[in-house]
Amino acid sequence: MRKFDSTRARWRKSSRSGQNGNCVEVARVDELVAVRDSKNPDGGRLDVGVQRFAALVVRIKRDELSL
């Protein structure tokens, strides 16, 4: 898998983000999607392949994830 090139990333916030500051940002570069916390953009980041990210979104929408 390629390494995520953060210099080419165009970050965007989730459309579900509220005004409370609990926001998720995503960026796609080539075949990778990165996810980060908007309050700590220099902190950790989750990098996944496009297909795996799409599968995660489907599971979230179906409420198939549990904590």
C-alpha positions in Angstrom: 0.0 0.0 0.0 1.2 3.5 -0.8 2.0 6.0 1.9 -0.5 8.8 2.3 1.0 12.1 0.9 -0.3 14.7 3.3 1.1 17.5 1.2 -1.6 16.8 -1.4 -4.4 16.3 1.1 -7.5 18.5 1.0 -9.2 18.0 4.3 -12.9 18.4 4.7 -15.1 18.1 7.8 -17.9 15.6 8.1 -21.3 17.1 7.1 -22.6 15.7 10.4 -20.2 17.8 12.5 -22.0 20.0 15.0 -20.9 23.2 16.7 -19.6 21.4 19.8 -16.1 20.9 18.2 -16.3 17.1 18.0 -15.4 16.9 14.3 -13.9 14.4 12.0 -12.0 15.4 8.9 -11.3 13.2 5.9 -9.0 13.5 2.9 -8.5 11.3 -0.1 -5.2 11.1 -2.0 -5.1 8.6 -4.8 -6.3 5.3 -3.4 -6.0 6.2 0.3 -8.4 7.9 2.7 -7.1 9.5 5.9 -9.3 10.4 8.9 -8.3 12.7 11.7 -9.6 14.7 14.6 -10.2 18.3 13.6 -9.3 19.5 17.1 -5.8 17.9 16.8 -4.9 17.9 13.1 -1.2 17.1 13.9 -2.1 14.2 16.1 -2.7 10.6 15.0 -4.4 9.8 11.7 -6.1 6.7 10.4 -5.1 5.8 6.8 -7.1 3.2 4.9 -7.7 2.1 1.4 -10.7 3.6 -0.5 -12.6 0.3 -0.6 -12.1 -0.4 3.1 -13.2 3.2 4.0 -16.3 2.7 1.8 -17.1 -0.6 3.7 -16.7 1.3 7.0 -19.1 4.0 5.9 -21.7 1.3 4.9 -21.4 -0.4 8.3 -21.7 3.0 10.1 -24.9 3.8 8.2 -26.3 0.4 9.0 -25.5 0.9 12.7 -23.5 -2.3 12.7 -20.6 -1.1 14.9 -20.7 -1.5 18.6 -18.4 -0.1 21.3 
